[in-house]
Amino acid sequence: MVIRRSNGSSIINKDVLYVPGMKCNLLSVGQLIETGFSVTMKNEVLELFDASNKLVLRSPLSKNRTFKTLISSTEVQCLQIMVENKHSWL
C-alpha cells in the first residue's frame, strides 16, 4: 500500500491484506510498528511516524473509541496475488 502525504511524498507499507467488499480499511498498529513506524496516543489523538520520525498521520479519537482517518493513496495496483485454493482459477 502506498500512502501519499499532503506534501506529495509517499510511504510504502508492504504485506497488506486486501478484502474485497469492505466499506472501510483497517490499519494494524502492531504491523506498522513491526515495519519501522512508531505510534503515540495521548490527549485523545493518535499520531503515526515513519522510520525517520516524520509525521505520517494524525487522527482524533472518535465517539466509538476508534481513530478514523482519511488516507490519500496513489493509484491502486496489485503488486502480488496469493491464492488459497489451487483450483480457484477454474
mmCIF file as gemmi writes it, N, C-alpha and C atoms, coordinates in Angstrom:
data_model
loop_
_atom_site.group_PDB
_atom_site.id
_atom_site.type_symbol
_atom_site.label_atom_id
_atom_site.label_alt_id
_atom_site.label_comp_id
_atom_site.label_asym_id
_atom_site.label_entity_id
_atom_site.label_seq_id
_atom_site.pdbx_PDB_ins_code
_atom_site.Cartn_x
_atom_site.Cartn_y
_atom_site.Cartn_z
_atom_site.occupancy
_atom_site.B_iso_or_equiv
_atom_site.pdbx_formal_charge
_atom_site.auth_seq_id
_atom_site.auth_asym_id
_atom_site.pdbx_PDB_model_num
ATOM 1 N N . MET Axp A 1 ? 0.846 -1.158 0 1 0 ? 1 A 1
ATOM 2 C CA . MET Axp A 1 ? 0 0 0 1 0 ? 1 A 1
ATOM 3 C C . MET Axp A 1 ? 0.899 1.23 0 1 0 ? 1 A 1
ATOM 4 N N . VAL Axp A 2 ? 0.593 2.151 -0.868 1 0 ? 2 A 1
ATOM 5 C CA . VAL Axp A 2 ? 1.348 3.393 -0.941 1 0 ? 2 A 1
ATOM 6 C C . VAL Axp A 2 ? 0.46 4.507 -0.405 1 0 ? 2 A 1
ATOM 7 N N . ILE Axp A 3 ? 0.942 5.206 0.619 1 0 ? 3 A 1
ATOM 8 C CA . ILE Axp A 3 ? 0.206 6.317 1.211 1 0 ? 3 A 1
ATOM 9 C C . ILE Axp A 3 ? 0.873 7.608 0.773 1 0 ? 3 A 1
ATOM 10 N N . ARG Axp A 4 ? 0.09 8.482 0.17 1 0 ? 4 A 1
ATOM 11 C CA . ARG Axp A 4 ? 0.624 9.766 -0.288 1 0 ? 4 A 1
ATOM 12 C C . ARG Axp A 4 ? 0.397 10.814 0.799 1 0 ? 4 A 1
ATOM 13 N N . ARG Axp A 5 ? 1.459 11.477 1.209 1 0 ? 5 A 1
ATOM 14 C CA . ARG Axp A 5 ? 1.371 12.528 2.222 1 0 ? 5 A 1
ATOM 15 C C . ARG Axp A 5 ? 0.845 13.815 1.602 1 0 ? 5 A 1
ATOM 16 N N . SER Axp A 6 ? 0.437 14.744 2.464 1 0 ? 6 A 1
ATOM 17 C CA . SER Axp A 6 ? -0.084 16.028 1.976 1 0 ? 6 A 1
ATOM 18 C C . SER Axp A 6 ? 0.991 16.843 1.261 1 0 ? 6 A 1
ATOM 19 N N . ASN Axp A 7 ? 2.286 16.59 1.583 1 0 ? 7 A 1
ATOM 20 C CA . ASN Axp A 7 ? 3.363 17.33 0.916 1 0 ? 7 A 1
ATOM 21 C C . ASN Axp A 7 ? 3.804 16.679 -0.395 1 0 ? 7 A 1
ATOM 22 N N . GLY Axp A 8 ? 3.143 15.576 -0.798 1 0 ? 8 A 1
ATOM 23 C CA . GLY Axp A 8 ? 3.443 14.921 -2.068 1 0 ? 8 A 1
ATOM 24 C C . GLY Axp A 8 ? 4.362 13.722 -1.965 1 0 ? 8 A 1
ATOM 25 N N . SER Axp A 9 ? 5.068 13.554 -0.851 1 0 ? 9 A 1
ATOM 26 C CA . SER Axp A 9 ? 5.934 12.385 -0.694 1 0 ? 9 A 1
ATOM 27 C C . SER Axp A 9 ? 5.083 11.151 -0.378 1 0 ? 9 A 1
ATOM 28 N N . SER Axp A 10 ? 5.677 9.974 -0.482 1 0 ? 10 A 1
ATOM 29 C CA . SER Axp A 10 ? 4.938 8.726 -0.294 1 0 ? 10 A 1
ATOM 30 C C . SER Axp A 10 ? 5.579 7.826 0.745 1 0 ? 10 A 1
ATOM 31 N N . ILE Axp A 11 ? 4.749 7.017 1.381 1 0 ? 11 A 1
ATOM 32 C CA . ILE Axp A 11 ? 5.169 5.986 2.337 1 0 ? 11 A 1
ATOM 33 C C . ILE Axp A 11 ? 4.663 4.658 1.802 1 0 ? 11 A 1
ATOM 34 N N . ILE Axp A 12 ? 5.49 3.62 1.839 1 0 ? 12 A 1
ATOM 35 C CA . ILE Axp A 12 ? 5.082 2.295 1.375 1 0 ? 12 A 1
ATOM 36 C C . ILE Axp A 12 ? 4.954 1.373 2.578 1 0 ? 12 A 1
ATOM 37 N N . ASN Axp A 13 ? 3.806 0.707 2.679 1 0 ? 13 A 1
ATOM 38 C CA . ASN Axp A 13 ? 3.586 -0.312 3.7 1 0 ? 13 A 1
ATOM 39 C C . ASN Axp A 13 ? 3.362 -1.628 2.968 1 0 ? 13 A 1
ATOM 40 N N . LYS Axp A 14 ? 4.22 -2.615 3.214 1 0 ? 14 A 1
ATOM 41 C CA . LYS Axp A 14 ? 4.176 -3.882 2.494 1 0 ? 14 A 1
ATOM 42 C C . LYS Axp A 14 ? 3.329 -4.917 3.229 1 0 ? 14 A 1
ATOM 43 N N . ASP Axp A 15 ? 2.973 -5.971 2.532 1 0 ? 15 A 1
ATOM 44 C CA . ASP Axp A 15 ? 2.247 -7.124 3.077 1 0 ? 15 A 1
ATOM 45 C C . ASP Axp A 15 ? 0.919 -6.732 3.698 1 0 ? 15 A 1
ATOM 46 N N . VAL Axp A 16 ? 0.12 -5.944 2.977 1 0 ? 16 A 1
ATOM 47 C CA . VAL Axp A 16 ? -1.211 -5.603 3.45 1 0 ? 16 A 1
ATOM 48 C C . VAL Axp A 16 ? -2.21 -6.587 2.864 1 0 ? 16 A 1
ATOM 49 N N . LEU Axp A 17 ? -3.317 -6.756 3.533 1 0 ? 17 A 1
ATOM 50 C CA . LEU Axp A 17 ? -4.352 -7.695 3.112 1 0 ? 17 A 1
ATOM 51 C C . LEU Axp A 17 ? -5.482 -6.93 2.45 1 0 ? 17 A 1
ATOM 52 N N . TYR Axp A 18 ? -5.849 -7.334 1.246 1 0 ? 18 A 1
ATOM 53 C CA . TYR Axp A 18 ? -6.966 -6.729 0.527 1 0 ? 18 A 1
ATOM 54 C C . TYR Axp A 18 ? -8.196 -7.587 0.759 1 0 ? 18 A 1
ATOM 55 N N . VAL Axp A 19 ? -9.276 -6.976 1.233 1 0 ? 19 A 1
ATOM 56 C CA . VAL Axp A 19 ? -10.527 -7.687 1.477 1 0 ? 19 A 1
ATOM 57 C C . VAL Axp A 19 ? -11.594 -7.069 0.581 1 0 ? 19 A 1
ATOM 58 N N . PRO Axp A 20 ? -11.961 -7.754 -0.502 1 0 ? 20 A 1
ATOM 59 C CA . PRO Axp A 20 ? -12.975 -7.212 -1.41 1 0 ? 20 A 1
ATOM 60 C C . PRO Axp A 20 ? -14.301 -7.006 -0.682 1 0 ? 20 A 1
ATOM 61 N N . GLY Axp A 21 ? -14.962 -5.915 -0.978 1 0 ? 21 A 1
ATOM 62 C CA . GLY Axp A 21 ? -16.277 -5.656 -0.41 1 0 ? 21 A 1
ATOM 63 C C . GLY Axp A 21 ? -16.28 -4.911 0.915 1 0 ? 21 A 1
ATOM 64 N N . MET Axp A 22 ? -15.131 -4.724 1.541 1 0 ? 22 A 1
ATOM 65 C CA . MET Axp A 22 ? -15.11 -3.966 2.799 1 0 ? 22 A 1
ATOM 66 C C . MET Axp A 22 ? -15.401 -2.502 2.51 1 0 ? 22 A 1
ATOM 67 N N . LYS Axp A 23 ? -16.213 -1.891 3.356 1 0 ? 23 A 1
ATOM 68 C CA . LYS Axp A 23 ? -16.565 -0.49 3.169 1 0 ? 23 A 1
ATOM 69 C C . LYS Axp A 23 ? -15.527 0.449 3.76 1 0 ? 23 A 1
ATOM 70 N N . CYS Axp A 24 ? -14.664 -0.06 4.636 1 0 ? 24 A 1
ATOM 71 C CA . CYS Axp A 24 ? -13.579 0.746 5.187 1 0 ? 24 A 1
ATOM 72 C C . CYS Axp A 24 ? -12.366 -0.164 5.357 1 0 ? 24 A 1
ATOM 73 N N . ASN Axp A 25 ? -11.23 0.432 5.523 1 0 ? 25 A 1
ATOM 74 C CA . ASN Axp A 25 ? -9.988 -0.315 5.687 1 0 ? 25 A 1
ATOM 75 C C . ASN Axp A 25 ? -9.507 -0.203 7.12 1 0 ? 25 A 1
ATOM 76 N N . LEU Axp A 26 ? -8.808 -1.21 7.586 1 0 ? 26 A 1
ATOM 77 C CA . LEU Axp A 26 ? -8.256 -1.214 8.928 1 0 ? 26 A 1
ATOM 78 C C . LEU Axp A 26 ? -6.742 -1.219 8.838 1 0 ? 26 A 1
ATOM 79 N N . LEU Axp A 27 ? -6.1 -0.448 9.673 1 0 ? 27 A 1
ATOM 80 C CA . LEU Axp A 27 ? -4.644 -0.463 9.765 1 0 ? 27 A 1
ATOM 81 C C . LEU Axp A 27 ? -4.257 -1.155 11.055 1 0 ? 27 A 1
ATOM 82 N N . SER Axp A 28 ? -3.342 -2.089 10.984 1 0 ? 28 A 1
ATOM 83 C CA . SER Axp A 28 ? -2.85 -2.783 12.161 1 0 ? 28 A 1
ATOM 84 C C . SER Axp A 28 ? -1.693 -1.992 12.753 1 0 ? 28 A 1
ATOM 85 N N . VAL Axp A 29 ? -1.909 -1.465 13.956 1 0 ? 29 A 1
ATOM 86 C CA . VAL Axp A 29 ? -0.849 -0.707 14.626 1 0 ? 29 A 1
ATOM 87 C C . VAL Axp A 29 ? 0.353 -1.606 14.875 1 0 ? 29 A 1
ATOM 88 N N . GLY Axp A 30 ? 0.11 -2.845 15.287 1 0 ? 30 A 1
ATOM 89 C CA . GLY Axp A 30 ? 1.211 -3.786 15.517 1 0 ? 30 A 1
ATOM 90 C C . GLY Axp A 30 ? 2.038 -4.02 14.274 1 0 ? 30 A 1
ATOM 91 N N . GLN Axp A 31 ? 1.384 -4.179 13.123 1 0 ? 31 A 1
ATOM 92 C CA . GLN Axp A 31 ? 2.109 -4.391 11.867 1 0 ? 31 A 1
ATOM 93 C C . GLN Axp A 31 ? 2.902 -3.144 11.493 1 0 ? 31 A 1
ATOM 94 N N . LEU Axp A 32 ? 2.334 -1.98 11.707 1 0 ? 32 A 1
ATOM 95 C CA . LEU Axp A 32 ? 3.052 -0.745 11.398 1 0 ? 32 A 1
ATOM 96 C C . LEU Axp A 32 ? 4.309 -0.614 12.251 1 0 ? 32 A 1
ATOM 97 N N . ILE Axp A 33 ? 4.2 -0.949 13.533 1 0 ? 33 A 1
ATOM 98 C CA . ILE Axp A 33 ? 5.363 -0.888 14.431 1 0 ? 33 A 1
ATOM 99 C C . ILE Axp A 33 ? 6.436 -1.879 13.992 1 0 ? 33 A 1
ATOM 100 N N . GLU Axp A 34 ? 6.03 -3.086 13.593 1 0 ? 34 A 1
ATOM 101 C CA . GLU Axp A 34 ? 6.99 -4.105 13.134 1 0 ? 34 A 1
ATOM 102 C C . GLU Axp A 34 ? 7.744 -3.654 11.894 1 0 ? 34 A 1
ATOM 103 N N . THR Axp A 35 ? 7.151 -2.772 11.094 1 0 ? 35 A 1
ATOM 104 C CA . THR Axp A 35 ? 7.793 -2.334 9.85 1 0 ? 35 A 1
ATOM 105 C C . THR Axp A 35 ? 8.508 -0.991 9.991 1 0 ? 35 A 1
ATOM 106 N N . GLY Axp A 36 ? 8.714 -0.529 11.239 1 0 ? 36 A 1
ATOM 107 C CA . GLY Axp A 36 ? 9.526 0.661 11.449 1 0 ? 36 A 1
ATOM 108 C C . GLY Axp A 36 ? 8.781 1.932 11.78 1 0 ? 36 A 1
ATOM 109 N N . PHE Axp A 37 ? 7.466 1.889 11.789 1 0 ? 37 A 1
ATOM 110 C CA . PHE Axp A 37 ? 6.69 3.06 12.168 1 0 ? 37 A 1
ATOM 111 C C . PHE Axp A 37 ? 6.637 3.146 13.689 1 0 ? 37 A 1
ATOM 112 N N . SER Axp A 38 ? 6.301 4.32 14.206 1 0 ? 38 A 1
ATOM 113 C CA . SER Axp A 38 ? 6.067 4.46 15.644 1 0 ? 38 A 1
ATOM 114 C C . SER Axp A 38 ? 4.743 5.188 15.844 1 0 ? 38 A 1
ATOM 115 N N . VAL Axp A 39 ? 4.122 4.936 16.98 1 0 ? 39 A 1
ATOM 116 C CA . VAL Axp A 39 ? 2.793 5.47 17.254 1 0 ? 39 A 1
ATOM 117 C C . VAL Axp A 39 ? 2.778 6.101 18.636 1 0 ? 39 A 1
ATOM 118 N N . THR Axp A 40 ? 2.146 7.26 18.743 1 0 ? 40 A 1
ATOM 119 C CA . THR Axp A 40 ? 1.868 7.837 20.05 1 0 ? 40 A 1
ATOM 120 C C . THR Axp A 40 ? 0.363 8.059 20.141 1 0 ? 40 A 1
ATOM 121 N N . MET Axp A 41 ? -0.184 7.803 21.33 1 0 ? 41 A 1
ATOM 122 C CA . MET Axp A 41 ? -1.597 8.057 21.595 1 0 ? 41 A 1
ATOM 123 C C . MET Axp A 41 ? -1.68 8.818 22.901 1 0 ? 41 A 1
ATOM 124 N N . LYS Axp A 42 ? -2.029 10.087 22.822 1 0 ? 42 A 1
ATOM 125 C CA . LYS Axp A 42 ? -2.209 10.89 24.022 1 0 ? 42 A 1
ATOM 126 C C . LYS Axp A 42 ? -3.158 12.036 23.718 1 0 ? 42 A 1
ATOM 127 N N . ASN Axp A 43 ? -3.816 12.511 24.765 1 0 ? 43 A 1
ATOM 128 C CA . ASN Axp A 43 ? -4.788 13.604 24.623 1 0 ? 43 A 1
ATOM 129 C C . ASN Axp A 43 ? -5.819 13.313 23.538 1 0 ? 43 A 1
ATOM 130 N N . GLU Axp A 44 ? -6.25 12.043 23.46 1 0 ? 44 A 1
ATOM 131 C CA . GLU Axp A 44 ? -7.276 11.588 22.504 1 0 ? 44 A 1
ATOM 132 C C . GLU Axp A 44 ? -6.882 11.796 21.038 1 0 ? 44 A 1
ATOM 133 N N . VAL Axp A 45 ? -5.569 11.709 20.754 1 0 ? 45 A 1
ATOM 134 C CA . VAL Axp A 45 ? -5.066 11.842 19.382 1 0 ? 45 A 1
ATOM 135 C C . VAL Axp A 45 ? -4.038 10.746 19.129 1 0 ? 45 A 1
ATOM 136 N N . LEU Axp A 46 ? -4.143 10.087 17.975 1 0 ? 46 A 1
ATOM 137 C CA . LEU Axp A 46 ? -3.151 9.105 17.533 1 0 ? 46 A 1
ATOM 138 C C . LEU Axp A 46 ? -2.263 9.781 16.506 1 0 ? 46 A 1
ATOM 139 N N . GLU Axp A 47 ? -0.95 9.624 16.658 1 0 ? 47 A 1
ATOM 140 C CA . GLU Axp A 47 ? -0.002 10.131 15.672 1 0 ? 47 A 1
ATOM 141 C C . GLU Axp A 47 ? 0.88 8.987 15.204 1 0 ? 47 A 1
ATOM 142 N N . LEU Axp A 48 ? 1.028 8.858 13.895 1 0 ? 48 A 1
ATOM 143 C CA . LEU Axp A 48 ? 1.838 7.812 13.28 1 0 ? 48 A 1
ATOM 144 C C . LEU Axp A 48 ? 3.053 8.464 12.632 1 0 ? 48 A 1
ATOM 145 N N . PHE Axp A 49 ? 4.253 7.945 12.964 1 0 ? 49 A 1
ATOM 146 C CA . PHE Axp A 49 ? 5.505 8.478 12.44 1 0 ? 49 A 1
ATOM 147 C C . PHE Axp A 49 ? 6.227 7.404 11.64 1 0 ? 49 A 1
ATOM 148 N N . ASP Axp A 50 ? 6.936 7.797 10.584 1 0 ? 50 A 1
ATOM 149 C CA . ASP Axp A 50 ? 7.724 6.838 9.815 1 0 ? 50 A 1
ATOM 150 C C . ASP Axp A 50 ? 9.062 6.598 10.507 1 0 ? 50 A 1
ATOM 151 N N . ALA Axp A 51 ? 9.917 5.792 9.892 1 0 ? 51 A 1
ATOM 152 C CA . ALA Axp A 51 ? 11.207 5.435 10.487 1 0 ? 51 A 1
ATOM 153 C C . ALA Axp A 51 ? 12.12 6.645 10.66 1 0 ? 51 A 1
ATOM 154 N N . SER Axp A 52 ? 11.893 7.709 9.9 1 0 ? 52 A 1
ATOM 155 C CA . SER Axp A 52 ? 12.68 8.941 10.02 1 0 ? 52 A 1
ATOM 156 C C . SER Axp A 52 ? 12.058 9.92 11.015 1 0 ? 52 A 1
ATOM 157 N N . ASN Axp A 53 ? 11.051 9.451 11.74 1 0 ? 53 A 1
ATOM 158 C CA . ASN Axp A 53 ? 10.318 10.234 12.738 1 0 ? 53 A 1
ATOM 159 C C . ASN Axp A 53 ? 9.562 11.411 12.132 1 0 ? 53 A 1
ATOM 160 N N . LYS Axp A 54 ? 9.151 11.248 10.859 1 0 ? 54 A 1
ATOM 161 C CA . LYS Axp A 54 ? 8.317 12.255 10.208 1 0 ? 54 A 1
ATOM 162 C C . LYS Axp A 54 ? 6.856 11.857 10.386 1 0 ? 54 A 1
ATOM 163 N N . LEU Axp A 55 ? 6.02 12.823 10.71 1 0 ? 55 A 1
ATOM 164 C CA . LEU Axp A 55 ? 4.605 12.568 10.926 1 0 ? 55 A 1
ATOM 165 C C . LEU Axp A 55 ? 3.951 12.094 9.632 1 0 ? 55 A 1
ATOM 166 N N . VAL Axp A 56 ? 3.269 10.943 9.689 1 0 ? 56 A 1
ATOM 167 C CA . VAL Axp A 56 ? 2.558 10.396 8.538 1 0 ? 56 A 1
ATOM 168 C C . VAL Axp A 56 ? 1.079 10.744 8.644 1 0 ? 56 A 1
ATOM 169 N N . LEU Axp A 57 ? 0.486 10.565 9.829 1 0 ? 57 A 1
ATOM 170 C CA . LEU Axp A 57 ? -0.907 10.936 10.012 1 0 ? 57 A 1
ATOM 171 C C . LEU Axp A 57 ? -1.19 11.278 11.466 1 0 ? 57 A 1
ATOM 172 N N . ARG Axp A 58 ? -2.222 12.075 11.649 1 0 ? 58 A 1
ATOM 173 C CA . ARG Axp A 58 ? -2.723 12.454 12.975 1 0 ? 58 A 1
ATOM 174 C C . ARG Axp A 58 ? -4.226 12.249 12.932 1 0 ? 58 A 1
ATOM 175 N N . SER Axp A 59 ? -4.768 11.524 13.916 1 0 ? 59 A 1
ATOM 176 C CA . SER Axp A 59 ? -6.18 11.192 13.9 1 0 ? 59 A 1
ATOM 177 C C . SER Axp A 59 ? -6.779 11.335 15.298 1 0 ? 59 A 1
ATOM 178 N N . PRO Axp A 60 ? -7.898 12.063 15.424 1 0 ? 60 A 1
ATOM 179 C CA . PRO Axp A 60 ? -8.543 12.208 16.73 1 0 ? 60 A 1
ATOM 180 C C . PRO Axp A 60 ? -9.358 10.965 17.094 1 0 ? 60 A 1
ATOM 181 N N . LEU Axp A 61 ? -9.547 10.759 18.368 1 0 ? 61 A 1
ATOM 182 C CA . LEU Axp A 61 ? -10.379 9.665 18.878 1 0 ? 61 A 1
ATOM 183 C C . LEU Axp A 61 ? -11.837 9.996 18.593 1 0 ? 61 A 1
ATOM 184 N N . SER Axp A 62 ? -12.564 9.032 17.997 1 0 ? 62 A 1
ATOM 185 C CA . SER Axp A 62 ? -13.979 9.272 17.694 1 0 ? 62 A 1
ATOM 186 C C . SER Axp A 62 ? -14.849 8.821 18.869 1 0 ? 62 A 1
ATOM 187 N N . LYS Axp A 63 ? -16.148 9.042 18.768 1 0 ? 63 A 1
ATOM 188 C CA . LYS Axp A 63 ? -17.083 8.703 19.844 1 0 ? 63 A 1
ATOM 189 C C . LYS Axp A 63 ? -17.12 7.212 20.151 1 0 ? 63 A 1
ATOM 190 N N . ASN Axp A 64 ? -16.875 6.362 19.135 1 0 ? 64 A 1
ATOM 191 C CA . ASN Axp A 64 ? -16.895 4.911 19.375 1 0 ? 64 A 1
ATOM 192 C C . ASN Axp A 64 ? -15.511 4.359 19.715 1 0 ? 64 A 1
ATOM 193 N N . ARG Axp A 65 ? -14.604 5.236 20.139 1 0 ? 65 A 1
ATOM 194 C CA . ARG Axp A 65 ? -13.26 4.887 20.603 1 0 ? 65 A 1
ATOM 195 C C . ARG Axp A 65 ? -12.389 4.256 19.523 1 0 ? 65 A 1
ATOM 196 N N . THR Axp A 66 ? -12.564 4.677 18.283 1 0 ? 66 A 1
ATOM 197 C CA . THR Axp A 66 ? -11.662 4.292 17.202 1 0 ? 66 A 1
ATOM 198 C C . THR Axp A 66 ? -11.024 5.562 16.657 1 0 ? 66 A 1
ATOM 199 N N . PHE Axp A 67 ? -9.939 5.392 15.935 1 0 ? 67 A 1
ATOM 200 C CA . PHE Axp A 67 ? -9.271 6.521 15.301 1 0 ? 67 A 1
ATOM 201 C C . PHE Axp A 67 ? -9.58 6.449 13.811 1 0 ? 67 A 1
ATOM 202 N N . LYS Axp A 68 ? -10.401 7.36 13.332 1 0 ? 68 A 1
ATOM 203 C CA . LYS Axp A 68 ? -10.784 7.366 11.926 1 0 ? 68 A 1
ATOM 204 C C . LYS Axp A 68 ? -9.944 8.399 11.199 1 0 ? 68 A 1
ATOM 205 N N . THR Axp A 69 ? -9.48 8.023 10.02 1 0 ? 69 A 1
ATOM 206 C CA . THR Axp A 69 ? -8.68 8.943 9.227 1 0 ? 69 A 1
ATOM 207 C C . THR Axp A 69 ? -8.931 8.705 7.749 1 0 ? 69 A 1
ATOM 208 N N . LEU Axp A 70 ? -8.724 9.702 6.955 1 0 ? 70 A 1
ATOM 209 C CA . LEU Axp A 70 ? -8.783 9.567 5.506 1 0 ? 70 A 1
ATOM 210 C C . LEU Axp A 70 ? -7.353 9.54 5.004 1 0 ? 70 A 1
ATOM 211 N N . ILE Axp A 71 ? -7.002 8.468 4.309 1 0 ? 71 A 1
ATOM 212 C CA . ILE Axp A 71 ? -5.655 8.326 3.772 1 0 ? 71 A 1
ATOM 213 C C . ILE Axp A 71 ? -5.718 8.483 2.268 1 0 ? 71 A 1
ATOM 214 N N . SER Axp A 72 ? -4.91 9.36 1.763 1 0 ? 72 A 1
ATOM 215 C CA . SER Axp A 72 ? -4.826 9.564 0.33 1 0 ? 72 A 1
ATOM 216 C C . SER Axp A 72 ? -3.81 8.56 -0.22 1 0 ? 72 A 1
ATOM 217 N N . SER Axp A 73 ? -4.281 7.647 -1.035 1 0 ? 73 A 1
ATOM 218 C CA . SER Axp A 73 ? -3.369 6.65 -1.597 1 0 ? 73 A 1
ATOM 219 C C . SER Axp A 73 ? -3.134 6.95 -3.066 1 0 ? 73 A 1
ATOM 220 N N . THR Axp A 74 ? -2.053 6.405 -3.587 1 0 ? 74 A 1
ATOM 221 C CA . THR Axp A 74 ? -1.746 6.591 -5.001 1 0 ? 74 A 1
ATOM 222 C C . THR Axp A 74 ? -2.593 5.62 -5.806 1 0 ? 74 A 1
ATOM 223 N N . GLU Axp A 75 ? -2.416 5.621 -7.102 1 0 ? 75 A 1
ATOM 224 C CA . GLU Axp A 75 ? -3.167 4.728 -7.974 1 0 ? 75 A 1
ATOM 225 C C . GLU Axp A 75 ? -3.018 3.292 -7.495 1 0 ? 75 A 1
ATOM 226 N N . VAL Axp A 76 ? -4.137 2.592 -7.41 1 0 ? 76 A 1
ATOM 227 C CA . VAL Axp A 76 ? -4.141 1.23 -6.887 1 0 ? 76 A 1
ATOM 228 C C . VAL Axp A 76 ? -3.578 0.268 -7.92 1 0 ? 76 A 1
ATOM 229 N N . GLN Axp A 77 ? -2.611 -0.529 -7.495 1 0 ? 77 A 1
ATOM 230 C CA . GLN Axp A 77 ? -2.031 -1.556 -8.352 1 0 ? 77 A 1
ATOM 231 C C . GLN Axp A 77 ? -1.875 -2.818 -7.526 1 0 ? 77 A 1
ATOM 232 N N . CYS Axp A 78 ? -2.129 -3.951 -8.14 1 0 ? 78 A 1
ATOM 233 C CA . CYS Axp A 78 ? -1.903 -5.22 -7.462 1 0 ? 78 A 1
ATOM 234 C C . CYS Axp A 78 ? -0.448 -5.599 -7.697 1 0 ? 78 A 1
ATOM 235 N N . LEU Axp A 79 ? 0.327 -5.664 -6.623 1 0 ? 79 A 1
ATOM 236 C CA . LEU Axp A 79 ? 1.74 -5.973 -6.752 1 0 ? 79 A 1
ATOM 237 C C . LEU Axp A 79 ? 2.028 -7.453 -6.518 1 0 ? 79 A 1
ATOM 238 N N . GLN Axp A 80 ? 1.094 -8.158 -5.878 1 0 ? 80 A 1
ATOM 239 C CA . GLN Axp A 80 ? 1.28 -9.579 -5.62 1 0 ? 80 A 1
ATOM 240 C C . GLN Axp A 80 ? -0.079 -10.201 -5.363 1 0 ? 80 A 1
ATOM 241 N N . ILE Axp A 81 ? -0.265 -11.426 -5.834 1 0 ? 81 A 1
ATOM 242 C CA . ILE Axp A 81 ? -1.509 -12.151 -5.615 1 0 ? 81 A 1
ATOM 243 C C . ILE Axp A 81 ? -1.197 -13.439 -4.878 1 0 ? 81 A 1
ATOM 244 N N . MET Axp A 82 ? -2.031 -13.754 -3.892 1 0 ? 82 A 1
ATOM 245 C CA . MET Axp A 82 ? -1.89 -15.012 -3.169 1 0 ? 82 A 1
ATOM 246 C C . MET Axp A 82 ? -3.195 -15.77 -3.319 1 0 ? 82 A 1
ATOM 247 N N . VAL Axp A 83 ? -3.123 -17.012 -3.783 1 0 ? 83 A 1
ATOM 248 C CA . VAL Axp A 83 ? -4.303 -17.835 -3.993 1 0 ? 83 A 1
ATOM 249 C C . VAL Axp A 83 ? -4.31 -18.945 -2.961 1 0 ? 83 A 1
ATOM 250 N N . GLU Axp A 84 ? -5.435 -19.066 -2.212 1 0 ? 84 A 1
ATOM 251 C CA . GLU Axp A 84 ? -5.524 -20.088 -1.192 1 0 ? 84 A 1
ATOM 252 C C . GLU Axp A 84 ? -5.903 -21.451 -1.781 1 0 ? 84 A 1
ATOM 253 N N . ASN Axp A 85 ? -6.752 -21.448 -2.795 1 0 ? 85 A 1
ATOM 254 C CA . ASN Axp A 85 ? -7.212 -22.682 -3.39 1 0 ? 85 A 1
ATOM 255 C C . ASN Axp A 85 ? -6.575 -22.812 -4.771 1 0 ? 85 A 1
ATOM 256 N N . LYS Axp A 86 ? -5.814 -23.865 -5.007 1 0 ? 86 A 1
ATOM 257 C CA . LYS Axp A 86 ? -5.111 -24.03 -6.282 1 0 ? 86 A 1
ATOM 258 C C . LYS Axp A 86 ? -6.071 -24.091 -7.465 1 0 ? 86 A 1
ATOM 259 N N . HIS Axp A 87 ? -7.307 -24.511 -7.207 1 0 ? 87 A 1
ATOM 260 C CA . HIS Axp A 87 ? -8.25 -24.691 -8.309 1 0 ? 87 A 1
ATOM 261 C C . HIS Axp A 87 ? -9.23 -23.505 -8.439 1 0 ? 87 A 1
ATOM 262 N N . SER Axp A 88 ? -8.934 -22.418 -7.771 1 0 ? 88 A 1
ATOM 263 C CA . SER Axp A 88 ? -9.851 -21.277 -7.801 1 0 ? 88 A 1
ATOM 264 C C . SER Axp A 88 ? -9.893 -20.62 -9.182 1 0 ? 88 A 1
ATOM 265 N N . TRP Axp A 89 ? -8.902 -20.868 -10.018 1 0 ? 89 A 1
ATOM 266 C CA . TRP Axp A 89 ? -8.877 -20.281 -11.355 1 0 ? 89 A 1
ATOM 267 C C . TRP Axp A 89 ? -9.792 -21.014 -12.309 1 0 ? 89 A 1
ATOM 268 N N . LEU Axp A 90 ? -10.304 -22.191 -11.945 1 0 ? 90 A 1
ATOM 269 C CA . LEU Axp A 90 ? -11.17 -22.968 -12.85 1 0 ? 90 A 1
ATOM 270 C C . LEU Axp A 90 ? -12.523 -22.346 -13.051 1 0 ? 90 A 1
